[in-house]
Amino acid sequence: MMKIAEVAPQVQARLRQKDSEPVLSDNDHFIVDCSFKEILNPRELDAKLRHIPGVIGTGLFVGYANVAYVAGENGVERFSR
């Protein structure tokens, strides 16, 4: 997780746990949850995280969809490319 902090110093990273045990993916990889206040360049962040040895993927889903619906305090917003 130190490498994640090097790539994104503003991140709050924690190992996902259940019943005080690490949660593993279907392929037995650890899952790390990261919280960011703001992501200015999601594509760049995704690339930097993926270049960390051991990182299999991110939850940023950069380039996967043309439309996104995001729920927030003011309701649901639609974003499109």
Secondary structure, 3 states (H helix, E strand, C coil): CHHHHHHCCCCEEEECEECCEECECCCCCECEEEECCCCCCHHHHHHHHHCCCCCCCCCCCCCCCCEEEEEECCEEEEEEC
